[in-house]
C-alpha cells in the first residue's frame, strides 16, 4: 500500500490528538473525517506504536507452566512458587512430570493478535531442550492453543507471572551450562520475547534433590551426555537413566 504525504499528515495529527486523549469520534470531528475513517487511522497509529515496542516489553496476555514442574527442586528460596504447585510437593506417581517445566508465554502483538513462545526446560540437567518459535495468532485462538500445548499432561497448566517464567528458563540454562550443555537451537530468538529475569529474584535449586539427574530422551546422545557429566561433575556426583 502506497502511503502519501496526506496519509502521513493525517496519521501525525491522529497521533497528536490521541496523545491528548481524544476519542475516535472527536478526532473525526476535528479532522473532518467519517467516524470509520478516524477509527481506521487510530488503529494504524496504535499498531505502528506497538511495532516499535521491543518484544519483551509488550504486554503479557498469559503465561503458564505445567503442574508438577517443581518436583524434586529446592524451592526454599521461592516458597510462594512452591505453594502454587501442590503437585510438585506431593507428586502423583501415576502421572510423574518431574524434571520438566513446559512454559508458554503470550504477549500482545497488536489489536486482537498475540505472539506465543514456548520452552521445554529440563530442570534436572540439560536446560532448554526445545523451543516453539514465536508465532502470531488471533487472541481468541489461545483458548484452544493452550490446552493443545499441554495435552501431554494430565493436569491443567498453572498460570504464572512472566518473572517466574524468565527465572525458570534463564537460570536453568545457566545451570545446564555449568554442567557443559548449551540450550536448544532457536533459544536466542525465542528469548527475545521472553525477556531477561529481574536481578532480585528467588533462587531455584535445580537438579533432582540437589544432584544433576539425566533421563535420556529419544533425540539425545546419551553416551555424550554421560561423558560430559562425568567430566564436569565427577564420579558419583550425578545420576542418570539411559541406554548407552
C-alpha positions, 0 to 999 in steps of 0.5 A, spaced: 500 500 500 502 506 497 502 511 503 502 519 501 504 525 504 496 526 506 496 519 509 502 521 513 499 528 515 493 525 517 496 519 521 501 525 525 495 529 527 491 522 529 497 521 533 497 528 536 490 528 538 490 521 541 496 523 545 491 528 548 486 523 549 481 524 544 476 519 542 475 516 535 469 520 534 472 527 536 478 526 532 473 525 526 470 531 528 476 535 528 479 532 522 473 532 518 473 525 517 467 519 517 467 516 524 470 509 520 475 513 517 478 516 524 477 509 527 481 506 521 487 511 522 487 510 530 488 503 529 494 504 524 497 509 529 496 504 535 499 498 531 505 502 528 506 504 536 506 497 538 511 495 532 516 499 535 515 496 542 521 491 543 518 484 544 519 483 551 516 489 553 509 488 550 504 486 554 503 479 557 496 476 555 498 469 559 503 465 561 503 458 564 507 452 566 505 445 567 503 442 574 508 438 577 514 442 574 517 443 581 518 436 583 524 434 586 527 442 586 529 446 592 524 451 592 526 454 599 528 460 596 521 461 592 516 458 597 510 462 594 512 458 587 512 452 591 505 453 594 502 454 587 504 447 585 501 442 590 503 437 585 510 438 585 510 437 593 506 431 593 507 428 586 502 423 583 506 417 581 501 415 576 502 421 572 510 423 574 512 430 570 518 431 574 524 434 571 520 438 566 517 445 566 513 446 559 512 454 559 508 458 554 508 465 554 503 470 550 504 477 549 500 482 545 502 483 538 497 488 536 489 489 536 486 482 537 493 478 535 498 475 540 505 472 539 506 465 543 513 462 545 514 456 548 520 452 552 521 445 554 526 446 560 529 440 563 530 442 570 534 436 572 540 437 567 540 439 560 536 446 560 532 448 554 531 442 550 526 445 545 523 451 543 516 453 539 518 459 535 514 465 536 508 465 532 502 470 531 495 468 532 488 471 533 487 472 541 481 468 541 485 462 538 489 461 545 483 458 548 484 452 544 492 453 543 493 452 550 490 446 552 493 443 545 500 445 548 499 441 554 495 435 552 501 431 554 499 432 561 494 430 565 493 436 569 491 443 567 497 448 566 498 453 572 498 460 570 504 464 572 507 471 572 512 472 566 518 473 572 517 466 574 517 464 567 524 468 565 527 465 572 525 458 570 528 458 563 534 463 564 537 460 570 536 453 568 540 454 562 545 457 566 545 451 570 545 446 564 551 450 562 555 449 568 554 442 567 557 443 559 550 443 555 548 449 551 540 450 550 536 448 544 537 451 537 532 457 536 533 459 544 536 466 542 530 468 538 525 465 542 528 469 548 527 475 545 520 475 547 521 472 553 525 477 556 531 477 561 529 475 569 529 481 574 536 481 578 532 480 585 529 474 584 528 467 588 533 462 587 531 455 584 535 449 586 535 445 580 537 438 579 533 432 582 534 433 590 540 437 589 544 432 584 544 433 576 539 427 574 539 425 566 533 421 563 535 420 556 530 422 551 529 419 544 533 425 540 539 425 545 546 422 545 546 419 551 553 416 551 555 424 550 551 426 555 554 421 560 561 423 558 560 430 559 557 429 566 562 425 568 567 430 566 564 436 569 561 433 575 565 427 577 564 420 579 558 419 583 556 426 583 550 425 578 545 420 576 542 418 570 537 413 566 539 411 559 541 406 554 548 407 552 
